[in-house]
Amino acid sequence: MTICINLDVMMAKRKMRLKSLAQAVGITEANLSILKNGKAKAVRLSTLDKLCEVLECQPGDILEFEVNKNDNASSDTA
């Protein structure tokens, strides 16, 4: 099971660049890039709140829960 970050999709829909979004949210471009590329291990709720405010979206537009096929197969046998 994995949480996928679809920040790049929302940025494209809103025609926002990394630099302008980072400035509007108040985080560094480097940290936003880590989040955008799905490399982040955690995200602060205050950051998610600000992202949703700036991008005019819901948290579910940015975060998506996915069940891995391998996880599903192993849970069927348990």
Secondary structure, DSSP 8 states (H G I E B T S, - for coil): -EEEE-HHHHHHHTT--HHHHHHHHTS-HHHHHHHHTT--S---HHHHHHHHHHHT--HHHHEEEE--HHHHHHHHH-
